[in-house]
Amino acid sequence: MECIITIEIGTGAIRIVAFDMEGNMLGSTKGSYPTFHAKPDYSEQDPEQIFITMLYLLKIFLNEKIHPKKHDVQCICFSSAMHSVLPIDKNGVPIGNAMVWSDNRAKKEADELKESPLGKELYYRTGTPIHAMSPLNKIVWLRNNDPGRFSAADKFLSIKTYILEQLTGEYVIDHSVASATGMMNIHTLTWDDDAVKYAGISKDKLADLATVFHIAGKLKPEYQASLRLHDRVKLIIGSSDGCMATLGAGVWGDGKATVTLEESGAIRVVGKEILQDEKQRLFNYLLAEGNYVSGGPTNNVGSVFEWYAKQFGDFNKVYELDDCIRNLINDAAKVPVGSCGLIFLPYLQGERAPMWNANARGVYFGLNIKHELQHLVRATIEGILYAFYSISKVLEEHRIIACLSANGTYASFPVWMQMMADIFDKPVNIKKNSGPDSVACGSYLVGATEMGLYKDLEHAAQKVKLQESYHPQEQNHKIYMKHYAVFESLSLKLHNEFEAIADLQHDY
Amino acid sequence: MNQYCLKKDCKELHAFPHIVEFAYKKVNAIQFDSLKKEVSAFLRFYYVIEGRFDWVIDDQVYILYPGDLAMILPGQSFGGEKDLLGIGTINWLHLKLKQFDRNGKMLMGKWSRLSDREANTLGRILSFNNTPVLSRLKEAGTIFQNMQNEFMNQEIGQTVRVNQLIDELLILSARHLTRQNNSRRDFPQIFMKLEQALRENLSHQWTLEEMAALVGLGNTAFSEKVKSYTGFSPLNYLINIRITEAIKLLKKPNVHVTDIALDVGFYSSQHFATTFKKLTGYTPSEFRKKHIPSSDENL
C-alpha cells in the first residue's frame, strides 16, 4: 500500500505519523529532545541532536511499522516550529546551538525596533509582530552581543532548513516558516530589503525561498540505504506547525477559527486578506500563496496549568503528573462558573497577544476567606481561557468568527472545552479522540495535495471531519462576561505594576 | 550519658581505620565556637535526635529538627550559624573514603561490601543531587544507635556489623535523597538533570541500573518512563546523545576518529563505526569527508 509520512520538528519533540493515501493513520511515533536554558532568557536546542533524533526515530519507525507491512513510502512532508535561528559556518557546520521560538534574549532589540517608524512598516510588510521571538531581532542580538559568532556565520538558517540540508544538501526555507522570520515580504514573497539590511546581513546569508509544496532535493544515497527508502521518495518542505495545525483542524474560509491549546497556545483564522492591525497585535503568516493564517499567540496555557499542578496538586494519591492534572480538572468542575468571584491573570511567562508585554506577570485577584483550592484551580483554567478570549476579541475587529475548532492536549478535556464554548459564546468542535493530531493532518493534506489527490488546499481542508461539539450556555456566558470585564481591566491597569515587579524579579 | 566520643587512634577504632570520628552528644547550654566552619576531606553525617540546629553547609543555612540527617560531602564546608553547635542531642560520623571527587567518583575502601561500581553510583547520586539535608530519616537514627551499641558492647562480629551499618547508612541516604528530590514527580525536570549528567560524563560506560539509580527509580519503572517521555529506551537514548556528540566532533577537523569513539563512550572505534554506519549510512570518516571538504584524510 502506498503511504505518506509526516514529520513534525516540534518545540520539544519529533512526531512522525504515517497515513495511507486516503488520510487514515497507519502508525505514529514520538521522540523528544531537550531545550537548554544557559541563562534565564535563553532557549536553545542542539541541531545535531534534533537531526539524530529524527533520523533514529524514522529508522526505527520504518523498520517496525512500515517496511514489514510492505507500505511504499511516496512522500515525506515536513513541518516545524517557527522563529528558530541557527548560524552555520562556511562548511555548513552549526556555530553553537539554535535559538528557538521561546528564546527571549532579544527583548531590548525588539523594543527598539518596535518604537521606530521602520518597525511599523516591517510589521505590515512581513506579517511578523516585532518581538524577541522574531528571527530578525535574534540576528540583530547576535550582531550586537556575539559579534564573533555573527561574523563567522555564513548563513542564518531555520532548524528545518538545517535538517533538510543534512538529508538532501539543499538550503531551502518555505514561505510559511519564512513569513515568521520578520524578514520576508508576505506580499511579494521575497526577502525584504529593509529587513535584511536592518539585520545587518545580505540576502545570500538566508536560505532560498520556496512554496510549501517544494520538493527539497533528493535524499542522499547514504540515507536512502540506512532508511531503506527508494530515490523517488519526495521530500516535501511543508509549512510551520501553526499553519499545519490550522489546516489540519479543517479551518478554512469565513466564520471559522482554530484554537491550539498545548504548552503555549494560539487562536487563528485563514483568509485571502492580510489583517492590518493598527496596534500590531496580530500575526499574518503565509500558509500557501494567497492564503494567510492570521491570529495571536499566548505564552501561558499548559505550562501554567502544569505549574499549578506541581505546586498545588495532590501527589499523595497519584504519582503521575497527568493523573494529577486530571484530578484537578475534576475538582474544577465542582465549583460554580466564575469560581465564586476569583480571577486569575495567567501571565506567568509574560504575554504575547494581545498585550505583547514580556514583563506581565500572574495574579490571583479577589481572594476571600471562603475560597478553597478548587476555586483556585477553576479560576486558573478560566484565566487561561480568558486570555484566549482577549485575543479573539481583537481578531473579531477584523473577522466574524462563528465557531471554533480546538486542538492540542487540553482540547481533549471536556471541562475545558465546555468552559471555552461558554466564555466565547460559540460552539466548539474537536476532532475525534483516536486520530492523529492536527499538525500531522495538515502535513498529510499538504503532501496529498502535492501528490495531486486534492485540487488545492481549500478542497483538502474540507476532508477534515470534526466530531464532538460543545454548545454554549447562555446563562454561563453572561456570568463569565461579568468576570471577564474585571479580567480585562485588571490586565490593562496593572501595566506599571508589571514593570515594577518584573524589575524586582530581575535581581533574583 | 551526655557524651560518647571516639576519635581516630583510640583503641575502639583500631579495627576501623576509615572511621575518623564517631560521637553521641547532648548539649545543654550554648558554647561559643563549638562548631566553627570547616572544610574537610571526610564524608560527614550529623543526625539530630532532639533539639533544633542552625547549620551552614556549603554557605547555605539549614535548620534541622529531630529525625533530620545532614550529609556533608568531602570538600564542602560545614559549621554552625555564628559558629555555635546549638542545643539538643546529636550523633555524628566522619568517614575517610578511599576516593571522592566532585564528579561523583567514589571508592569506599576494602572494608565495604559495596562493589566499586555500586560505590560509584552512590557517589554520583550524592554529588548529583547536592541536597545536604535529608528530612525525617528516623532509620538513620536507628543505625547510629546500633553502631554505638556495637562499639560499647564489643561482642563477637563487631567489625563486620559496624562496617555493614556504615554501608547501610550510605545506601539509605542515597535512596532517600533520590526519593526526596523526585517527590514532585516532575519527570521532565528530573530527566533534564540526568541528561546533563550523561553529557558531562559521556565516556563512562553507563548501565541501565546506574541511570535508574541516579533518578531514584527501579529499572523497569525507569525504562517505561524514559520510553514514554523520550520515545527511546534509556540505552537507545544514550546512543542518540553519543552519536549527536560524535557528529559535532567529526565536523571539527582536528580530532582523531579513535579519540571521538572513546570520548563519546563507545568501547572501540570498531563499535563506533558499526553503530554510526547503521544509523546514518556513513562510516565516521566518510561522514567527515562529506561534511568538511578540507579535512585531512589521515585523521
Boltz contact constraints between the chains, C-beta under 6 A:
constraints:
  - contact:
      token1: [A, 30]
      token2: [B, 231]
      max_distance: 6.0
  - contact:
      token1: [A, 31]
      token2: [B, 230]
      max_distance: 6.0
  - contact:
      token1: [A, 31]
      token2: [B, 231]
      max_distance: 6.0
  - contact:
      token1: [A, 31]
      token2: [B, 232]
      max_distance: 6.0
  - contact:
      token1: [A, 32]
      token2: [B, 230]
      max_distance: 6.0
  - contact:
      token1: [A, 34]
      token2: [B, 192]
      max_distance: 6.0
  - contact:
      token1: [A, 34]
      token2: [B, 195]
      max_distance: 6.0
  - contact:
      token1: [A, 48]
      token2: [B, 244]
      max_distance: 6.0
  - contact:
      token1: [A, 48]
      token2: [B, 247]
      max_distance: 6.0
  - contact:
      token1: [A, 48]
      token2: [B, 248]
      max_distance: 6.0
  - contact:
      token1: [A, 49]
      token2: [B, 244]
      max_distance: 6.0
  - contact:
      token1: [A, 52]
      token2: [B, 240]
      max_distance: 6.0
  - contact:
      token1: [A, 52]
      token2: [B, 243]
      max_distance: 6.0
  - contact:
      token1: [A, 52]
      token2: [B, 244]
      max_distance: 6.0
  - contact:
      token1: [A, 56]
      token2: [B, 240]
      max_distance: 6.0
  - contact:
      token1: [A, 91]
      token2: [B, 292]
      max_distance: 6.0
  - contact:
      token1: [A, 93]
      token2: [B, 251]
      max_distance: 6.0
  - contact:
      token1: [A, 222]
      token2: [B, 281]
      max_distance: 6.0
  - contact:
      token1: [A, 222]
      token2: [B, 282]
      max_distance: 6.0
  - contact:
      token1: [A, 223]
      token2: [B, 281]
      max_distance: 6.0
  - contact:
      token1: [A, 225]
      token2: [B, 281]
      max_distance: 6.0
  - contact:
      token1: [A, 226]
      token2: [B, 281]
      max_distance: 6.0
  - contact:
      token1: [A, 310]
      token2: [B, 184]
      max_distance: 6.0
  - contact:
      token1: [A, 310]
      token2: [B, 186]
      max_distance: 6.0
  - contact:
      token1: [A, 315]
      token2: [B, 185]
      max_distance: 6.0
  - contact:
      token1: [A, 319]
      token2: [B, 185]
      max_distance: 6.0
  - contact:
      token1: [A, 321]
      token2: [B, 185]
      max_distance: 6.0
